[in-house]
Amino acid sequence: MNLKFLAFRKTLFAIVFVISLGFAGYLVGNSISQRVIEKSLAKQVMSTSTVGKSSQLQTLLNEIVVEQKIPGAVMYISTPKGSWLGASGVNNLSTKTRMKPTDGFSIASMSKTFVAVVVLKLVEKGKIELDQAIATYLPTDISPHIINSDKITVRQLLNHTSGVAEYLETKEFIQATANRSRSQPWTAREAIKYMYLEKPQANPGEKFIYTDCNYILLELIVENITRGTLAQAIRSQILKPLGLKHTFTELREPTIGEVATGYSDRHKNGKLESNAEVNDGNGLGDGGLVSTAEDLAKFAKALFVKKTLLSSKMMKEMLKFRDHGESYSYGLGVERFSSPLETAIGHSGTAYGFITLLAYLPNQNTTIIVLINDQDVDIKSIARTGLEVVSKK
């Protein structure tokens, strides 16, 4: 398939985020279902109305995996006409295990949306006030070490306008992770200490600076208020009610199902290396979840489509965006991606050898989820090409 040709289709959507690479894919349109498998393994089961799009997606995404030398990927896309789920490549370069649509991925910073939901549920219950200083909710032995904790609000942590320092970029944390075994999960209390001596990046509320430390502080707040772990709060408030049976907090909860291995060019030498033994803070509140495309689709539907996860008041708070450039805004744990035709809301993530994307386009009632086990990939351009296939006449 000619990718350059697809880019010039005038009738295509201007934004997205889709990808579905696979040796195995599923298409559902109303009551019609179809399974598409690699030609050498099985023939396609034909569907009268949507088989063309599904086979085109599968072909396109297989080509992308090969041409861009991506280990593997999974994509889910849902439109008013139906939904499609596919996978391509391998979930492990050493074993050459074929990627399946049901494989789990570390979703990295996409986890922040889950954390935000938990926090907003605590707001609903009257246990947290969004515009209250975080010193009110942090453990008393930690709050004095956080500069401006008496001024920074919970809202500012959620929307990255707190100005706090970043723990991930300190030399001490980087050195500490070098030999940190995965049998020794990081705790929020450990991680936060690496920013104690760092200067704030800005004054509270002054400007947007995407900082993972904001969500480490939120983890500490949630755990201090609930007297349990963040993993337990996410499970009781989101995973269990929605029936997300294949989502878990990495290194905190037992692994569920088969999980892909993440890869990245860690040493900047052009070679992909496994992140399977790396412990860069996996499982913390800034990016701790592992999930599947189907579970994420259920989460997106409950949060953005049916709007059953949060009250209408809290949804309005979550979707109060501050613009940070011409094509990007951030709400409370939610990103907004702009385009000429449509805006999409959701979240992306890059860490531990994975790059992920969840986007919901309200005007089109379209949900797109992209999961790739190579974090050095331009996921948006890949996804955009996939949606172009779906949207063409």
Helices and strands as residue ranges (DSSP letters): H 3-7, E 24-29, E 32-37, H 51-67, E 72-79, E 82-92, E 97-98, E 105-106, G 108-110, H 111-124, G 134-136, G 143-145, H 154-158, H 171-178, H 188-192, G 193-195, H 213-226, H 230-234, I 235-239, H 240-242, E 248-249, E 263-264, E 273-274, E 289-291, H 293-300, I 301-305, H 312-318, E 322-323, E 328-330, E 335-337, E 344-351, E 354-361, E 366-372, H 379-391
